[in-house]
């Protein structure tokens, strides 16, 4: 991810052509949807790897440099 985040940048664009703004908002929505899907897949990977290695999901997440459990309420 870039800093500031691409989603925030897309949402903040104001243009004299309203269709440009709408297209940017749609792009931002799609990015957010794909990130959620990616994080869910990463959580599944962490859970499967944790089971096979006798580790916690959080340990696997940290080892891979991911932040896929942020905002998820769990006991891992």
C-alpha angles and dihedrals in degrees: 000000000000124000116264091036117254091231092058091046092051092049092050097055114114117190135175087237107071091202090065090055092048092048090051091050091050090050091050091050091051092049090052091048092050092047090053090049091048092049092049090052090048091051089053091050091049092050094049094045091046091054093050095044097039091240134122122265089242091055090053090046092052093046090055093045093240129142098200098132095057108129093008115123107220143127099240 
